[in-house]
Amino acid sequence: MIYDVLSHLCALVGLAAFCYKLPELLRRRGDPALWALEIYFLCSGISFLVDLNWLRDDVSRLFGYPNLTTLLTQAAVVVLTAAQQVVLVHWSHPPERAAALARRRVLAFSAALVVLAVLFFVVEPYRQTASAEGTLLSNMQDRDYAGYLLLYITVCAVGQVGAVRLSYRYAHIARRTWLRAGMWTVTAGASLILLYCAIRYTQIAGTQLGHDMSAWEPAYWLAGSVGALLQVFGWTVPSWGPALSGRLRGYHSYLRLRPLWWALYEAVPAIALEPPPRRPLDLLPPAGLDYRLHRRVIEILDGYHALGPHLPRGAERSSPAGEARLLRSALDARAGAPADPPSSLPAAPSPPAERRGGSGESGGSGGSGDFAQEVAWLSEVARAFARLPATRPAASRTAAGQAASERAAVPRGSDHT
């Protein structure tokens, strides 16, 4: 059961990675490393696909050779191992040297593939037919087939040793965070596949000595499947990792602003362009997250405007905690003030200049860096606001309402900083 799940997952992931990178290949047809990477993904998916238990017998019958999917799978593994070497060589060496090194590796693995294909039919390893996970083990007692398997495993091991060495090296020199993380993941995947090779070596030796090695089989295919998944993940994460990280950061900021936004919305519903979902449905990631995050910031600033007449004059806004207390006071004052909001509203308070890169300008009017700073500041205010009591004692609210009424007489153009 677990074998089937992992095999289907590995086939799906490999082919999905191939389709994911295909548009980029069409734009960069002259990039040999990208061609090699696409070959790697395609062969990774095929190596698992053709040997799925529900498909392998049909493929073998189509060509008239029992267990032919074993050769197809192993051939795909040899090709993807060579392709992986080509990618790492091009990434780790200057173009002129990389081309020569890649050519030598392709020739070496091509020769190994030809030898394996010839040996497959010479030693006739398809005499015993079993499930995809048991066929190799059931034929391993044959000495000729054991020799064939030793050659295949050695080709894989040599390729993965090179992958570990080159990906480990590139992980240390890569400057981009996600590329570096990807190379470390490829290194981990290659290390697991080396473990897969070591287990198969042990099984071959033990079987030839007359021992039952079937107990090792789950560890064998588990190491190989997880290693393959890690490698595909490592090769693709530099492409989609930054976008996913940015979306997660945006969603995290959206949630952090939630308590402050709700408090302002309940006091001034007019700030919302659209009615919000009912709680707790508003915790779900909204469609158009970037737009929704911008709207949330704008609506919070609109709430600031509406609360302007209720903010104490001359108040110091030097910290998120202080800002949160002022907002709580203004909300309480607004709740106790009978007067309608003024028609001309003062500007929303800006974060301190030292926290805004020294500009002191509103983050909503600047570039993405200004907006990010605005979000960071308001998020800190929202977190501090969430820690405050929801309401103040009635006496305090009454006093706040009286103070608000007195401030209503203040000219609307006065300074509220």
Helices and strands as residue ranges (DSSP letters): H 2-27, H 32-49, H 53-63, H 68-92, H 95-122, H 135-139, H 143-173, H 177-208, G 214-216, H 217-256, H 258-267, G 269-271, G 281-283, H 289-307, G 308-310, H 320-336, G 353-355, G 363-365, H 368-386, H 394-407
